[in-house]
Amino acid sequence: MTATQIPLTYDAIVVGSGISGGWAAKELCELGLKTLVLERGRNVEHIKDYPTATMDPWQFRHRGQMTLQFLKENPYISQAAGFGEDCAHFFIKDKDHPIYSGKAF
């Protein structure tokens, strides 16, 4: 370590800033802990990145559901809790990040 490098220490490290990780980080910070949050996803900007937040159910092309073709092409993300037409823009498509290798774990 050089003289210009400062060692970084944290009381807590939270992996993922989703609903649970974000809340955990908030609680830890409020308790006075020096907290580091690690997130690999893209930066989501409030308001700008929520294009469907103020839409009514009847304004969605498929009333919140996904087409059978989409479900067939994306069997993994389609099973995620809360997944639907209103939040599909937050998910990657299965073909873009294949997770099944055909091998047992």
Backbone as ProteinMPNN parsed JSONL, in Angstrom:
{"seq_chain_A": "MTATQIPLTYDAIVVGSGISGGWAAKELCELGLKTLVLERGRNVEHIKDYPTATMDPWQFRHRGQMTLQFLKENPYISQAAGFGEDCAHFFIKDKDHPIYSGKAF", "coords_chain_A": {"N_chain_A": [[0.847, -1.171, 0.0], [0.553, 2.19, -0.86], [1.45, 5.528, 0.243], [-0.571, 7.2, -0.568], [-2.799, 5.672, -0.719], [-5.739, 4.792, 0.949], [-6.837, 2.638, 3.386], [-9.893, 0.891, 3.03], [-12.527, 0.276, 5.102], [-15.406, -1.404, 6.285], [-18.41, -1.659, 8.208], [-20.493, -3.223, 7.421], [-21.397, -5.106, 4.533], [-23.484, -5.052, 1.823], [-24.879, -7.087, -0.566], [-26.311, -6.477, -3.526], [-28.888, -4.287, -4.475], [-31.605, -4.454, -4.462], [-35.068, -4.728, -3.436], [-34.844, -5.96, -0.873], [-32.073, -5.788, -0.276], [-31.658, -3.031, -0.524], [-33.305, -2.069, 1.513], [-32.101, -3.273, 3.722], [-29.587, -2.011, 3.672], [-30.374, 0.632, 4.166], [-31.415, 0.411, 6.783], [-29.103, -0.425, 8.18], [-27.399, 1.777, 7.794], [-28.895, 3.742, 9.132], [-28.565, 2.838, 11.676], [-26.057, 3.626, 12.135], [-23.911, 2.248, 11.038], [-21.074, 1.874, 8.951], [-21.609, 1.362, 5.701], [-21.336, -0.612, 2.781], [-22.657, -0.942, -0.426], [-23.015, -3.271, -2.936], [-23.681, -3.555, -6.331], [-24.564, -5.085, -9.335], [-26.181, -4.537, -11.417], [-27.69, -2.247, -13.823], [-27.628, 1.358, -13.456], [-30.429, 2.725, -12.03], [-32.514, 5.352, -12.604], [-34.508, 7.455, -10.678], [-37.9, 8.2, -11.418], [-37.338, 8.766, -14.309], [-36.607, 6.151, -15.206], [-38.866, 4.644, -14.741], [-41.106, 4.078, -16.61], [-43.675, 3.008, -16.701], [-44.967, 3.539, -14.364], [-47.147, 5.243, -13.788], [-49.178, 4.281, -15.303], [-52.417, 2.998, -16.1], [-54.072, -0.203, -15.695], [-55.543, -0.838, -18.071], [-54.152, 0.498, -19.991], [-52.001, -0.937, -20.814], [-50.771, -2.949, -23.42], [-51.328, -5.701, -23.348], [-52.85, -5.934, -21.093], [-51.269, -6.2, -18.78], [-50.345, -8.769, -18.867], [-48.108, -11.214, -20.352], [-47.33, -12.166, -23.735], [-48.053, -15.409, -25.175], [-46.01, -16.238, -26.854], [-43.825, -14.712, -25.92], [-43.606, -15.781, -23.314], [-42.933, -18.406, -23.931], [-40.415, -18.044, -25.119], [-38.999, -17.024, -22.995], [-38.738, -18.632, -20.474], [-37.543, -18.585, -17.931], [-37.254, -15.891, -16.827], [-39.909, -15.257, -16.853], [-40.997, -16.506, -14.701], [-40.257, -15.147, -12.504], [-40.877, -13.533, -9.404], [-43.461, -11.199, -9.328], [-43.131, -10.461, -11.972], [-44.198, -9.005, -14.996], [-46.051, -7.35, -17.612], [-45.885, -4.7, -16.897], [-43.406, -4.331, -15.679], [-41.483, -5.501, -17.232], [-39.439, -4.248, -18.612], [-37.349, -4.045, -16.834], [-36.069, -6.442, -16.787], [-33.777, -8.878, -18.159], [-33.695, -10.666, -21.248], [-34.093, -14.204, -21.593], [-32.524, -15.409, -23.633], [-30.443, -13.641, -23.907], [-28.829, -13.966, -21.711], [-28.052, -16.868, -21.106], [-28.782, -19.425, -18.733], [-28.912, -22.083, -18.323], [-27.017, -24.939, -18.562], [-27.253, -27.56, -19.131], [-25.937, -29.347, -17.589], [-25.663, -31.091, -14.508], [-25.658, -29.598, -11.276]], "CA_chain_A": [[0.0, 0.0, 0.0], [1.319, 3.431, -0.92], [1.016, 6.556, 1.188], [-1.788, 7.849, -1.056], [-3.93, 4.758, -0.621], [-6.365, 4.735, 2.259], [-7.571, 1.368, 3.489], [-11.328, 1.047, 3.189], [-13.139, -0.72, 5.966], [-16.848, -1.23, 6.444], [-19.05, -2.463, 9.241], [-21.392, -4.151, 6.745], [-21.414, -5.098, 3.073], [-24.754, -5.571, 1.318], [-24.765, -7.474, -1.961], [-27.582, -6.296, -4.214], [-29.647, -3.136, -3.987], [-33.038, -4.648, -4.708], [-35.953, -4.349, -2.339], [-34.305, -6.427, 0.409], [-30.747, -5.206, -0.056], [-31.81, -1.59, -0.314], [-33.865, -1.845, 2.852], [-31.066, -3.656, 4.695], [-28.587, -0.941, 3.688], [-31.0, 1.775, 4.839], [-31.477, 0.122, 8.224], [-27.734, -0.451, 8.708], [-26.92, 3.166, 7.832], [-29.604, 4.448, 10.198], [-27.991, 2.389, 12.947], [-24.728, 4.211, 12.243], [-22.87, 1.392, 10.498], [-20.494, 2.267, 7.676], [-22.15, 0.306, 4.861], [-21.015, -0.642, 1.355], [-23.637, -1.68, -1.215], [-22.501, -3.711, -4.229], [-24.762, -3.823, -7.276], [-24.031, -5.317, -10.669], [-27.158, -4.096, -12.414], [-27.546, -0.875, -14.334], [-28.095, 2.425, -12.577], [-31.83, 3.06, -12.279], [-32.783, 6.725, -12.188], [-35.885, 7.656, -10.215], [-38.839, 8.806, -12.358], [-36.973, 8.508, -15.706], [-36.562, 4.723, -15.517], [-40.122, 4.001, -14.364], [-42.046, 4.581, -17.611], [-45.022, 2.449, -16.544], [-45.405, 3.771, -12.984], [-48.435, 5.926, -13.671], [-50.123, 3.723, -16.269], [-53.525, 2.195, -15.612], [-54.027, -1.553, -16.281], [-56.087, -0.885, -19.42], [-53.244, 1.16, -20.915], [-51.011, -1.898, -21.273], [-51.229, -3.628, -24.631], [-51.85, -7.027, -23.011], [-53.467, -5.811, -19.764], [-50.34, -6.633, -17.738], [-49.873, -10.136, -19.12], [-47.141, -11.363, -21.437], [-47.853, -13.028, -24.793], [-47.602, -16.803, -25.109], [-44.713, -16.301, -27.544], [-42.821, -14.192, -24.993], [-43.445, -16.76, -22.238], [-42.226, -19.563, -24.501], [-39.027, -17.648, -25.363], [-38.392, -16.576, -21.731], [-39.334, -19.41, -19.384], [-36.95, -18.306, -16.619], [-37.645, -14.589, -16.272], [-41.361, -15.234, -16.733], [-41.388, -17.088, -13.421], [-39.789, -14.286, -11.419], [-41.956, -12.931, -8.612], [-43.839, -9.854, -9.72], [-42.853, -10.182, -13.382], [-45.363, -8.766, -15.84], [-45.882, -6.355, -18.667], [-45.586, -3.404, -16.299], [-42.013, -4.216, -15.227], [-40.632, -6.313, -18.107], [-38.281, -3.457, -19.043], [-36.266, -4.192, -15.865], [-35.525, -7.786, -16.899], [-33.08, -9.275, -19.378], [-34.332, -11.824, -21.874], [-33.368, -15.452, -21.346], [-31.528, -15.682, -24.678], [-29.305, -12.73, -23.744], [-28.003, -14.484, -20.619], [-28.483, -18.24, -20.843], [-28.337, -19.907, -17.429], [-28.962, -23.54, -18.246], [-25.925, -25.539, -19.339], [-27.547, -28.967, -19.376], [-25.168, -30.154, -16.651], [-26.119, -31.057, -13.125], [-24.802, -28.769, -10.424]], "C_chain_A": [[0.894, 1.237, 0.0], [0.737, 4.44, 0.059], [-0.282, 7.218, 0.737], [-3.014, 6.941, -0.994], [-4.45, 4.715, 0.813], [-7.121, 3.408, 2.349], [-9.057, 1.622, 3.739], [-11.86, -0.086, 4.052], [-14.608, -0.372, 6.148], [-17.338, -2.099, 7.581], [-19.939, -3.526, 8.613], [-21.251, -3.997, 5.237], [-22.718, -5.764, 2.64], [-24.572, -5.861, -0.165], [-26.146, -7.41, -2.595], [-28.392, -5.171, -3.608], [-31.124, -3.239, -4.341], [-33.844, -4.287, -3.478], [-35.383, -4.758, -0.984], [-32.958, -5.802, 0.719], [-30.806, -3.723, 0.216], [-32.329, -1.276, 1.075], [-32.829, -2.186, 3.924], [-30.017, -2.554, 4.812], [-29.121, 0.292, 4.414], [-30.994, 1.583, 6.355], [-30.083, 0.161, 8.853], [-27.166, 0.963, 8.824], [-27.59, 3.956, 8.954], [-29.119, 4.044, 11.58], [-26.559, 2.896, 13.133], [-23.604, 3.355, 11.709], [-22.381, 1.941, 9.164], [-20.775, 1.108, 6.72], [-21.76, 0.483, 3.4], [-22.083, -1.474, 0.661], [-23.013, -1.996, -2.571], [-23.672, -4.083, -5.12], [-24.168, -4.022, -8.651], [-24.966, -4.855, -11.763], [-26.913, -2.657, -12.844], [-28.06, 0.127, -13.308], [-29.526, 2.783, -12.974], [-32.086, 4.449, -11.717], [-34.264, 6.882, -11.845], [-36.664, 8.487, -11.227], [-38.509, 8.39, -13.798], [-37.067, 7.03, -16.069], [-37.785, 3.941, -15.046], [-41.221, 4.442, -15.335], [-43.479, 4.087, -17.432], [-45.643, 2.762, -15.18], [-46.794, 4.386, -12.873], [-49.476, 5.413, -14.666], [-51.219, 2.923, -15.57], [-53.499, 0.839, -16.305], [-54.512, -1.613, -17.729], [-55.196, -0.198, -20.45], [-52.144, 0.224, -21.432], [-51.589, -2.688, -22.436], [-51.888, -4.976, -24.318], [-52.426, -7.07, -21.595], [-52.596, -6.378, -18.643], [-49.781, -8.028, -17.931], [-48.829, -10.123, -20.233], [-47.736, -12.304, -22.472], [-47.335, -14.448, -24.61], [-46.24, -16.969, -25.778], [-43.596, -15.813, -26.616], [-42.549, -15.199, -23.882], [-42.678, -17.979, -22.708], [-40.734, -19.256, -24.678], [-38.289, -17.292, -24.074], [-38.96, -17.334, -20.538], [-38.77, -19.083, -18.001], [-37.414, -16.971, -16.054], [-39.152, -14.502, -16.066], [-41.842, -15.762, -15.387], [-40.944, -16.247, -12.23], [-40.983, -13.65, -10.702], [-42.216, -11.511, -9.078], [-43.621, -9.52, -11.18], [-44.153, -10.005, -14.157], [-45.059, -7.684, -16.855], [-45.471, -4.987, -18.108], [-44.133, -3.229, -15.884], [-41.031, -5.005, -16.1], [-39.371, -5.562, -18.548], [-37.107, -3.535, -18.048], [-35.542, -5.537, -15.996], [-34.763, -7.975, -18.203], [-33.801, -10.479, -19.962], [-33.452, -13.052, -21.694], [-32.266, -15.691, -22.367], [-30.286, -14.8, -24.533], [-28.34, -13.182, -22.654], [-28.437, -15.903, -20.272], [-27.921, -18.757, -19.514], [-28.319, -21.422, -17.346], [-27.901, -24.136, -19.139], [-26.198, -26.987, -19.685], [-26.807, -29.902, -18.438], [-25.78, -30.043, -15.265], [-25.153, -30.197, -12.309], [-23.818, -29.626, -9.688]], "O_chain_A": [[1.862, 1.321, 0.756], [-0.333, 4.227, 0.629], [-1.022, 7.746, 1.567], [-4.139, 7.399, -1.194], [-3.676, 4.614, 1.765], [-7.945, 3.097, 1.49], [-9.426, 2.464, 4.558], [-11.658, -1.262, 3.751], [-14.994, 0.797, 6.161], [-16.757, -3.142, 7.881], [-20.126, -4.6, 9.184], [-21.017, -2.9, 4.731], [-23.016, -6.891, 3.036], [-24.161, -4.988, -0.93], [-27.038, -8.185, -2.249], [-28.567, -5.099, -2.392], [-31.805, -2.226, -4.5], [-33.345, -3.611, -2.578], [-35.436, -3.974, -0.037], [-32.721, -5.342, 1.835], [-30.095, -3.211, 1.081], [-31.863, -0.347, 1.733], [-32.698, -1.469, 4.916], [-29.604, -2.2, 5.916], [-28.4, 0.922, 5.187], [-30.616, 2.481, 7.106], [-29.905, 0.718, 9.936], [-26.533, 1.307, 9.822], [-26.94, 4.742, 9.642], [-29.243, 4.806, 12.539], [-25.926, 2.632, 14.156], [-22.437, 3.696, 11.904], [-23.172, 2.414, 8.348], [-20.252, 0.008, 6.898], [-21.841, 1.581, 2.851], [-22.388, -2.584, 1.099], [-22.541, -1.098, -3.269], [-24.554, -4.838, -4.712], [-23.352, -3.215, -9.095], [-24.571, -4.789, -12.927], [-26.055, -1.957, -12.306], [-28.827, -0.22, -12.41], [-29.79, 3.108, -14.131], [-31.906, 4.699, -10.525], [-35.145, 6.496, -12.613], [-36.102, 9.401, -11.831], [-39.322, 7.728, -14.443], [-37.564, 6.696, -17.144], [-37.744, 2.713, -14.963], [-42.17, 5.111, -14.925], [-44.407, 4.695, -17.965], [-46.739, 2.289, -14.882], [-47.536, 4.068, -11.944], [-50.525, 6.03, -14.852], [-50.969, 2.253, -14.568], [-52.957, 0.731, -17.405], [-53.954, -2.359, -18.533], [-55.451, -0.295, -21.651], [-51.438, 0.562, -22.382], [-52.766, -3.05, -22.427], [-52.881, -5.347, -24.943], [-52.479, -8.133, -20.976], [-53.102, -6.959, -17.683], [-48.846, -8.427, -17.237], [-48.69, -9.14, -20.961], [-48.561, -13.152, -22.132], [-46.306, -14.666, -23.97], [-45.412, -17.755, -25.317], [-42.537, -16.437, -26.539], [-41.393, -15.448, -23.541], [-41.863, -18.527, -21.966], [-39.889, -20.112, -24.416], [-37.058, -17.262, -24.068], [-39.6, -16.731, -19.676], [-39.453, -19.287, -16.997], [-37.912, -16.914, -14.93], [-39.621, -13.759, -15.203], [-42.973, -15.493, -14.982], [-41.222, -16.593, -11.082], [-41.973, -13.279, -11.332], [-41.287, -10.713, -9.207], [-43.899, -8.396, -11.596], [-45.096, -10.776, -13.983], [-43.941, -7.175, -16.933], [-44.788, -4.215, -18.782], [-43.666, -2.099, -15.748], [-39.866, -5.156, -15.732], [-38.347, -6.186, -18.826], [-35.992, -3.134, -18.382], [-34.502, -5.738, -15.37], [-35.053, -7.332, -19.212], [-34.45, -11.229, -19.233], [-32.225, -12.953, -21.648], [-31.177, -16.134, -22.001], [-29.203, -15.171, -24.986], [-27.164, -12.818, -22.674], [-29.109, -16.121, -19.265], [-26.746, -18.559, -19.205], [-27.77, -21.986, -16.399], [-27.878, -23.873, -20.342], [-25.45, -27.588, -20.456], [-27.017, -31.114, -18.477], [-26.348, -29.012, -14.905], [-23.97, -30.094, -12.635], [-23.007, -29.113, -8.918]]}, "name": "protein", "num_of_chains": 1, "seq": "MTATQIPLTYDAIVVGSGISGGWAAKELCELGLKTLVLERGRNVEHIKDYPTATMDPWQFRHRGQMTLQFLKENPYISQAAGFGEDCAHFFIKDKDHPIYSGKAF"}
